Amino acid sequence: SREFFQLLVAEIFRPDYGMFVYSEEVRTFWFSPTSLESSLEFQLVGIVLGLAIYNGIILDVHFPQVVYKKLLGGRPAFSDLADAQPALQRGLQQLLEWEGDVEATFCRTFEVEYDYFGELRRHELIPGGGSIP
């Protein structure tokens, strides 16, 4: 049964499968923003991991601390971002500490850009964020 879980989890967490991405910087997995899977499939992954834990099988799957915090009912905080994406957290912290005119200097709006299978997509962080400097 140990080998079954190890093979299954290795297959589920393969980067080319698309459900999770692996960060070399922090050596943890995160949920892929471009995943085509439904929430039920992620729930199935949780069930598989839960069954492995129940059967005393240790798997080589690492998530940032914020995932476990959320599972225990905690609320994620800005400081938790350092565990999952340290470069992003440092950049946002520097932006918060910036003393100049952020709007004039960086010319950014309240939206995020990401690669979606070779296509650059934008997602508004708040409603109407694409027009808010």
Residue pairs with C-beta under 8 A, 6 or more apart in sequence:
1 55
1 57
2 57
5 48
5 51
5 52
5 55
5 57
5 59
6 57
6 59
6 60
8 48
9 48
9 49
9 52
9 59
9 60
9 61
11 17
12 19
12 20
12 45
12 48
13 19
13 20
13 22
13 29
13 61
15 21
15 22
18 32
18 34
18 35
18 36
18 37
19 31
19 32
19 35
19 37
19 41
19 42
19 45
20 29
20 30
20 31
20 32
20 35
21 29
21 30
21 31
21 32
22 28
22 29
23 29
23 30
23 84
23 85
25 85
25 86
25 87
26 64
26 83
26 84
26 85
26 86
27 62
28 62
28 63
28 64
28 83
28 84
29 61
29 62
29 63
30 63
30 64
30 84
30 85
31 42
33 114
34 114
34 115
34 116
34 117
49 59
49 61
52 59
64 80
64 83
64 84
65 80
65 83
66 76
66 80
66 81
66 83
66 84
69 76
69 80
70 76
78 89
78 92
79 89
81 88
81 89
81 92
82 89
82 90
95 102
95 106
98 105
102 108
103 133
107 133
108 133
109 129
109 130
109 131
109 132
109 133
110 124
110 125
110 126
110 129
110 130
110 132
111 122
111 123
111 124
111 125
111 129
111 130
112 122
112 123
112 125
113 120
113 121
113 122
113 123
114 120
114 121
114 123
115 121
122 130
124 130
126 132
